[in-house]
Amino acid sequence: MNEIYPVAKLGYLVLVINKDDLPFIGKERALEVKCIKVDLKHKIIDPIIELEKHLKFNPWEEIADEERDIILQELGSKFSDEEIFGKIMEPLAESLIKPSQS
Amino acid sequence: MFEKFTEVKPIESKEIIVKRLAREMLERFRARFKGGEKNEHIKESVSLPESISTKEIKVVAEEEKQKIAPEPKQPEEFETTGLSEPRTTEEAKPAEKEQEKKINKGAFESTVTNSYFEGWDESIELEGNPEIKEQIKQNIVQAEKTNEQTYVNDAYDLGISVEEFKSRLQAKIENMIERASFFSATQPFVLEKIMNVENRWKSQFETNASKTPLCQEARAISEMKMFGFNKTSNSSMSIMSTPTGRYSDIEIPKEVLENNKEKRPIYGYFSDEKHGAINGDGKIPPPTSVSGFGAVNVKIKKERALKKTTITFHDSLGQENNWPPTPAAKPHFTSFPLSYSASFSGGKIINELESTSRMNWGAKYTEVQYHNNLTVDDIESIHISANNGLSAEEIEEVRRTFKMYKEQHPESTIQLVEF
C-alpha cells in the first residue's frame, strides 16, 4: 500500500519514504530507495534524494512505531495539502522501485 | 474521467498516473491525519480505486526514473567527445603504444601506480581498521584495471599517451588535495551533541537500535568493500562470490554489524574555499551542495585529517569499486571519477580542473571518510552563515553551543567563524 512512512529522525528532522520501498532498505537495492527530508521546525521540505546518502552522513535514529503516527500528525498540521502533494507525494510516487522479476 | 490505465504508453499517461497515485496517497494520509489530528476510527488506509494498478504504476515510474536519472556508465560504454566513431590507440598512435610497452610498469598497471606504491607500506600513515591499507591497495589495482579503457579514450582525446594522461591526472589531484581543507557538514543540534555531550561524531550504527527497518547491511558491505572494515574470513561475504551476485542472498554475520561501531567511518567533504564552500559556484552563497546534510561547516585540523582520512572526488555511494577512496595523505588518480559524461572527459578534466570548491566535473560534492573516530579535538574552526541556509535561530543555537564549550574548555583553540 503506497503511503508515506517516516523512517528516521534527527532532532526535528524526519526522513520519509514510500512504505512500499521499505523492504528494500539495507538490502541489495538499498541505493534505489529515495527519501525526502522534512524539517518540522522550520517547515522546510527538501528535494528527493537517495536515503542511503542521508543515512551515511548523519547519525539518524530509527523511528519507533508509536512515534510514527505522532510525526505524521505533526507533518499533517504543519504543511498544506499542496505542499504535501507536490513536495512529498508526487516525488515519492515518481520514484517507486520496480519489484524484481526474479 | 476517461483515462485508461490498463494501457500505459504515452508519456502524458505516466504523468497522470503519478499524479493520481500521489493524490491517492494524500487522500489516504488526510483520511488518517486530518488537520494534524489522527482519525482513530480509520484503522487501515482506504483502498485504491479499481481503475488503477499499483503494479502498472511501478513499471511506469521505473521507466520514467530511468529517463530522468540514467545509471552511471560503465567504462566500456564510455562516450568520446569527438564527432567520429570511438577510436582506439591502435589506430591512433601505434608507435607510442609500442613505446609504452617498453616502459617498465613494475607490478602494477602503470608506472604512475608503480611509483605511487613505492614506500606505501612504510611511509603512508593511515589510522583506521587494520585491513584498511591493504584493502585500499587492492581497490586501486582493481579500479585501474577496470577503468583502463576510459583512461585510454581520454588520453587519445588529448593526443597523449595513457601513461602521460595518468601522470597528469595524478599530479592534478595531488595538487587539489594539497590545497584543500577537510570539513564535516553538520546539523546545529548534532554539533551541540558532539561538542557538549559526546565529544565525537557518531554514525547511524551507534544511534540506531540494530533492528529493522533501518537495516545497516548496505553500509556495512560498502565499508567492507572500501576499507575492509569488519572484514570477515567468511568468503561468502564477498558479493561477487554469491550465486546471484546479490547480497540479499547472504546472511551477514551479526558481528559485522555489531563490532567496532564506534570506529565506523564518519563522512564529510573537502574544499579549497576557506569557509567550506562546495557547489557549482565555488562560493557561499549559494548554499553548499551538502547543506542538506548539515549547514554548519566544521573545518578539521589538516594535520590530523591527513592521518585518518580517505577521499573520493564524488559521493562514494554505489561507486565503491569503480572509483575507490584513497588516502588524503597520498591520493591516487583512481579516486577521481571519469565516467559521468562526454562533457567531463579527458581534456576538460586535465585542463579545467582547478578548484575543489567549484564542482565542474560532474559530481555534486567531494567526499571524505574519517577513520578511527572524529572528535572535538580534531576541530579547527566552525563556519556559519545565513547564506548557507542556516536560520537566525540556528545560528544562535551554534553560538550557544560554542560558548558553552568554550566555558568548559577555555584552553581550546577552536574558532567560531561567522561569514
Interface residues (C-beta under 8 A of the other chain):
Chain A: M1 N2 E3 I4 V7 A8 L10 G11 Y12 L13 N18 D20 L22 I25 G26 K27 E28 A30 L31 K37 H42 D46 I49 E50 E52 K53 H54 L55 K56 F57 N58 P59 W60 E61 E62 D69 L72 Q73 E74 L75 G76 S77 K78 D81 I84 F85 M89 E90 L92 A93 E94 S95 L96 I97 K98 P99 S102
Chain B: V18 K19 L21 A22 R23 E24 M25 L26 R28 F29 R30 R32 F33 K34 G35 G36 E37 K38 S45 T54 K55 I57 K58 V59 A61 E62 E64 K65 A185 Q187 F189 V190 W201 K202 S203 Q204 E206 T207 N208 A209 K211 T212 P213 L214 C215 Q216 E217 A218 R219 T244 R246 Y247 S248 Y267 V290 G292 F293 G294 D315 L317 G318 S391 E393
